[in-house]
Structures are given as structure tokens and as C-alpha cells.
Amino acid sequence: MKKVIFLLVILLSAFYVNAQSGKLVEDGLFKINALAPGVSYELGVGSKTTLNLEGFLGFALNGGSGMDTDFGLFPGLAAEVRQYVNFDRRLRKGKNISGNTGNYISFLNQMQFGTPIIGNLEYASDYYYNIVLAYGLQRTYKKGFYFGLAVGPGIFVNEFDANTGVLIDARLGWVIGGRKK
């Protein structure tokens, strides 16, 4: 486990190494997410590096014919470091990078709690945590609409065990202010 943590620290520090002097990312983007209801704030911390902090609600439904249907809304938190990798190419082609429109590599930490804030469906575990190295894309349009998609391998942990797998994360929502023209 110490080797995994050491490797992740090395990868995380690589995101902060950037030889470019001009800041290309937005200073800050406040986003409202519709797919996993919640809010996020993407803070520009380097030329092409951001820190994305998020609070969200996950939805779960369990039921079927001949049995009770249970549901739950589960709170979660996420912190992600993103390094945008194609801004220079997008600019050379005359494409938009406003609203951090581009592709990125990220280091994602995500925690979801097992007790619902609304509903009667309870998970077996009190928490679910994952740590993922992902490749993603984000597109922001003039009216503030945005979507994102990220995929990558990760480690998924709860109080009973740890597993490896692949995370697929889809986002859809609106950027509220802060977007460069």
C-alpha cells in the first residue's frame, strides 16, 4: 500500500510541473451538475492545472416485482487535480478553450457515504471511497451549458474490502459566471 501511495504522490506532483508562464485555465468556475445533482468549483492553480472540488448526491433504487422498492439519496464529496493536455493544439486550430474546454488527465478522490439523507435504502458499508487516475474531456458552450466525460482505472474501497476497477464519470450542467469570453 505504501508503494501505491508513493506512486500516486509522484503522479500528483507531476501535474504541478508546468513550464508555461501564461495561465490558460479559468481562475474559477462554479458549476451546477444535473446528472449527479450537486455543485462544484474548479479553481485554476497553474497554467493548465485546476483543482475541482465537488459536493453531490448519488441516487440508488432497489426493488422489483413482489418486493418493496427502496431508494436513497447519498451525499458525496470529491476532490480532483486536472492537468489540461490539449489547450495549445486547440488554440492552434482556432478552437475554444473558454470554460476550461479541453481534454485532461486527472487524479480523482471521491467519497460517498452509505447512509441516505433521504430515503430508506441503506448500503452495507458506511462509506465508499475511490481513487482514480482518469482521462477526461470537458466542453463548455457560450450560454454556460457544459458536459464532461472521464474514464480511468482506480482503487475502490469500503470498510470491508478494496477492489480495482474502471470508473466512468459523466457530467452535465451549467457554469454560473466566471467564464472568459
C-alpha positions in Angstrom: 0.0 0.0 0.0 2.9 2.4 0.8 4.2 1.8 -2.8 0.8 2.8 -4.2 0.6 5.9 -2.1 4.2 6.9 -3.1 3.4 6.4 -6.8 0.2 8.5 -6.5 2.2 11.3 -4.8 4.7 11.2 -7.6 1.9 11.3 -10.3 0.2 14.2 -8.4 3.3 16.2 -8.2 3.8 15.8 -12.0 0.6 17.7 -12.5 2.1 20.8 -10.9 5.2 20.9 -13.0 4.5 23.2 -15.9 7.0 25.2 -17.9 4.4 27.5 -19.5 4.2 31.0 -18.0 0.8 32.2 -19.2 -2.3 30.9 -17.4 -4.7 29.3 -19.8 -7.3 27.9 -17.4 -10.1 29.9 -15.8 -9.4 31.5 -12.4 -12.6 29.8 -11.1 -15.7 28.1 -12.4 -18.8 27.5 -10.3 -20.7 24.6 -11.9 -24.1 23.1 -11.2 -24.3 19.4 -12.1 -27.6 17.9 -13.2 -26.8 14.1 -13.7 -25.4 13.6 -10.1 -27.1 16.6 -8.5 -24.6 18.8 -6.9 -22.2 21.7 -7.2 -18.5 22.0 -8.0 -15.9 24.7 -8.1 -12.9 24.4 -10.5 -10.1 26.6 -9.3 -7.2 27.5 -11.6 -3.9 26.7 -9.8 -1.4 26.7 -12.7 -1.1 27.5 -16.4 -3.1 24.3 -17.4 -3.8 22.9 -13.9 -7.0 23.1 -11.9 -8.4 21.8 -8.6 -12.0 20.7 -8.9 -13.9 20.4 -5.6 -17.4 18.9 -5.6 -20.4 18.0 -3.4 -23.0 15.8 -4.9 -26.0 13.5 -4.2 -25.9 9.9 -5.5 -29.2 8.2 -6.1 -29.9 4.5 -5.6 -33.0 2.4 -6.2 -33.7 -1.2 -5.2 -36.9 -3.1 -6.0 -38.7 -5.3 -8.3 -42.0 -7.3 -8.7 -43.1 -9.0 -5.5 -40.8 -6.9 -3.3 -40.7 -3.5 -1.7 -39.0 -0.7 -3.6 -36.4 1.2 -1.6 -34.5 4.3 -2.6 -31.9 6.7 -1.2 -30.1 9.9 -1.8 -26.5 9.6 -0.6 -24.2 12.6 0.0 -20.7 12.6 -1.5 -17.6 14.7 -1.8 -14.8 14.8 -4.4 -11.5 16.5 -5.0 -9.7 16.3 -8.3 -6.5 17.7 -9.7 -6.7 18.2 -13.5 -3.9 18.8 -16.0 -5.3 20.0 -19.3 -3.3 18.5 -22.1 -4.6 19.9 -25.4 -5.0 23.6 -24.9 -2.1 24.5 -27.2 -3.4 22.3 -30.0 -7.0 23.7 -29.6 -5.6 27.3 -29.8 -3.5 26.5 -32.9 -6.7 25.1 -34.6 -8.7 28.2 -33.6 -10.9 26.3 -31.2 -12.3 27.5 -27.9 -10.7 26.8 -24.5 -13.0 29.1 -22.6 -14.7 27.5 -19.6 -11.7 25.0 -19.5 -12.9 23.4 -22.7 -10.4 20.7 -23.4 -9.1 17.2 -22.5 -7.3 16.5 -19.3 -5.6 13.9 -17.2 -6.8 13.9 -13.6 -6.2 12.4 -10.2 -9.6 12.0 -8.6 -10.5 11.3 -4.9 -14.2 10.6 -4.3 -16.1 9.6 -1.1 -19.7 8.7 -0.8 -21.5 7.9 2.5 -23.6 4.8 2.9 -26.4 6.3 5.0 -29.1 8.2 3.0 -30.1 11.7 3.8 -33.5 11.0 2.1 -35.0 7.5 1.7 -34.9 4.1 3.3 -32.3 2.2 1.3 -29.1 1.7 3.3 -25.8 0.3 2.0 -24.0 -2.4 3.8 -20.9 -0.2 4.2 -20.8 3.2 5.9 -18.7 4.7 3.2 -17.4 4.1 -0.3 -14.1 5.7 -1.4 -12.3 5.7 -4.7 -9.1 7.0 -6.1 -8.7 7.1 -9.8 -6.3 8.2 -12.5 -8.6 9.3 -15.3 -8.5 10.8 -18.8 -11.4 13.2 -19.4 -12.9 15.9 -21.6 -14.9 18.9 -20.7 -16.8 21.2 -23.1 -18.3 24.5 -22.1 -20.6 26.4 -24.5 -21.4 30.2 -24.8 -24.6 30.0 -22.7 -22.8 28.2 -19.9 -24.0 24.6 -20.7 -21.3 22.1 -20.2 -20.7 18.4 -20.3 -17.8 16.2 -19.3 -16.8 12.6 -19.5 -13.9 10.9 -17.7 -12.7 7.3 -17.6 -9.8 5.6 -15.8 -8.6 2.8 -13.6 -9.0 3.1 -9.9 -9.0 1.6 -6.4 -12.4 1.3 -4.8 -12.5 0.9 -1.0 -15.2 0.4 1.6 -15.0 -0.7 5.2 -15.0 -4.4 4.2 -12.6 -4.6 1.2 -10.7 -2.9 -1.6 -11.0 -3.7 -5.3 -9.7 -2.4 -8.5 -11.9 -1.4 -11.5 -12.7 1.3 -14.0 -14.6 4.5 -13.3 -16.8 6.1 -15.9 -17.9 9.5 -14.9 -20.4 11.6 -16.9 -21.3 15.3 -16.1 -24.0 17.6 -17.5 -24.9 21.0 -16.2 -24.3 24.8 -16.3 -21.4 27.1 -15.5 -22.6 30.0 -13.4 -20.4 33.1 -14.2 -16.6 33.2 -14.2 -16.3 32.1 -17.9 -13.9 34.0 -20.1 -15.5 35.3 -23.4 
